[in-house]
Amino acid sequence: MSNTSKKSPVSRSGRFSGGPAADVAQFTESISFDWRLWEHDLLGSMAHATMLQTIGVLTKAELKAIINGLDAIGKEIATGKFRWKDELEDVHMNIESELTKRVPAGAKLHTARSRNDQVALDVRLWLRDEITALLREINTLQRALVALGEHNADVIIPGYTHLQRAQPVYLAHHLLAYAEMLERDCERLWDCYSRVNICPLGSGAIAGSTLPLNRELVAELLGFVDASGRPQLTQNSMDAVSDRDFALEFAAAAAILAMHISRLSEDLILWAGSEFNFIKIADAYTTGSSLMPQKKNPDVAELSRGKTARVYGNLMALLTLLKGLPMTYNRDLQEDKEQLFDTADTVRATVRIVAAMLEHIAVNRAACAAAASDPALLATDLADYLVLRGLPFRQAHHAVGAVVALAEKTGKALNQLTLAELQSVDKTFGADALAVFDLKTAMAKRNLTGAPGTKEVAKQLARWRKQLVN
């Protein structure tokens, strides 16, 4: 952030006769990345100061001076005028040191507070905001999926298993599968939020304080409350300063979210390829080749798929970081932030860009219709036809398999076989058997809840449209 100085960090106590060596100071600094906690550090300090005034540690005048001083520092940071100092190690000491220079009462601000519970507070405050913002962005992505489905509500494509054509589905049904995945991501994030939203301040370095702190007031001032407005406080000071489970939970939820986006991106990449040709991604969200002038590469989708790897890596790094730590706080925990920050930045940026890309995708209706017209997609419907005529499913399945083999042998499509050819396999086939291959009729029959039937897909689109508005 700034040129490294050999000055002794303010955070070193009278226990030390001098400051650390310059290389040690550089190795241990975290201001180069934890500066982004500044706004939350200010909020936490203001709440802590307000509480200190209520218990008599600060006068009203001192509290006002501290609040005004912190507010002024915040404005300077926001406008880029504040000078971060590497020798002060971290965001907490940079702000406190500057405050103390300007406001003598600032020296009292750290009363009954350690950087151990201070950083735990700041990260929780920061992560609450990140989760809230990410949830809004996921909502936007879900809206984009629903909109693309609605604009192409009548488009049918092959559904795939093992990347082989399986059965026909509406394109909207396929897209809504991702809306469902993203909804589970939202549920996981909200569940994670409930454990982030617990106030650790007042835990001190490890063992709380002998001063009569009002932890409940701080929690209420900072919004650490449940649905009924009751303050949510950590219940063990040792756990409070060393707990990073909430960060792990977020990283895990983010990894699952990234996996879902990666799967969506993979589908888009396949669909955009000439072998499928189901969609065209707008030029603004693709790139060309430095050698091959005909190329139009789905780089945005590929990077969205690729960034999943770094989100997974961040989760593993955090798990590995924490696995061998004894109670309580250890400096190792300084290493949690870069992974946590990067995960939040990566998933939020990816969700935003994929949502924007979906808004700039055109569906190739002709290519989709040609692929969906493959009568082999309705082979299972032919088996169901036999079941309705009294044949046990296993026998029906075997019979239709034989019909497929016959079609391949004769070089015909399934719907081109004659009644005689069908009955040569099984006499259960009737004159109406070939009506099974009417795609419109076949889709109209799929009306179980969650199925890709015409009415059911329309119902699900309407449900999602309503849900995403609320």
C-alpha positions, 0 to 999 in steps of 0.5 A: 500500500505504501513504502515499507518503513523501519519504524516500530509498529504501534501495536508492539507493547512495552514488553519489547525494546525495539521494533521488528526487523524490516523483513519481519515487518514486511512478512507479517503485514496484512494492510495490503489486503485487509484495508478493505475491512476499513468501513466495518472496522469503523462501524465496530469502533463506533459501536464499541465507543458508544458502549464504553460511554454507557459504562463510564469509560468515555465521557459524552464529549470524548465519545463525540470526538471519537465518532467525529474523528472516525467519521472524518477518517472514513471520508478520507479513506472513501475518497482515496486521501488516507495514507495506509502505513505498512509499518502499522501492520493492519487496518485496525492499527492504521485507523486507531493510530490515526485517530489517536493522533487527531483525538486524544481520547482515541487512546481509550478506544481499545479499552477491553478490546483485542485485535483478536475479537476486533478482526473477528467482528470486522470479518463477520460484518464484511461477510454479512454485506457480501452475502446480502449482495451475492444473494441479490446477484443470484436473484438477477441470474435467476431472472435472466434464466427465467427470461430466456426461458419465457422468450423461448417458451415453445422451444423443445430440445433433446434432454441428455444423459451421458451426453447422449440424446435421451428424451425431449424437454422444453428449453425453459425446463432445462434452464429452470433446472439451474434456477432450482440449483441457484435457489438451493445456493440461496438457502445455503447462504441464508443458513450461513448468514445466521451463523455469521450474524453473531457478535464476538466483540467483548471476548477480548484476546481470549478471556473477555474482560473484567470491565462491565461491558454491555455486549448486548448493546454492541450487538444491537447497534451493529445489527447482530440480532435475530428475527425478533430483535434479540441480540446474538452473542458468541457464548465462549470467548475462546471459540469467539476469537478463533472461530472461522467456521462461518468463513468456511461455510461461506467458502463451501456454499460459494464452491457449490454455487461456483459448481452450478455456474460451471455446469451452466457454462458447460451447457452454454459452451456445448450449445454454442458449438457448431455440433449443437448450434442451439444458441448464439452468444452475442459478440460482446461476450465472446472472443476471436482467435489470434490465428483463425479468423473464423473462430468465435470462442465462448471465453466468458463461459469458459472462464466462468467454468474455470474460475470454479477451480480457484474457488475450490482451491480457496476452500481447501486452503481455508480448511488446511489453514484451520485443521491444526490450530490449537486454541485460541487465536494464532497468527495463522488466521491472518491468512484467512482473508485473502482466500475469503476475499477472493472467493467472494470477489470471484463468485460475485463477478462470475454470477454478474457476468453470466447473468449479463451473458444470458441476456445476450443469447439468441436461440437457434429455433431451427436447430433446436427443432431439428434436434428435437424431431429425432423420433428416438427421443420418444422411445420411452413413450413407446414403451409407456404405450405398451404398458398402457396396453397391459405389458409389464414394463420390463417386457415393454422396455425389451420390446422397444429395444428390439424395435430400435434395433430393427429400425437401425437394421433397416435404416429407418427412423422409428416413426417410419416403421410399419405396423407389420414391422412393429408387430413382428417384434410384439403383437401388443402394438396396435394401429395407433402406435405410431401416434406416439411420435407426435412431439406436441402430443407427447409434450402435452402428456408430461404433466406431473409436477416437475415434469417438462410438459407443456402446461407444467413448464408454463406453470413453473415459469409463472411460479418463478416469475412471481417468486423472483418479484417477491 
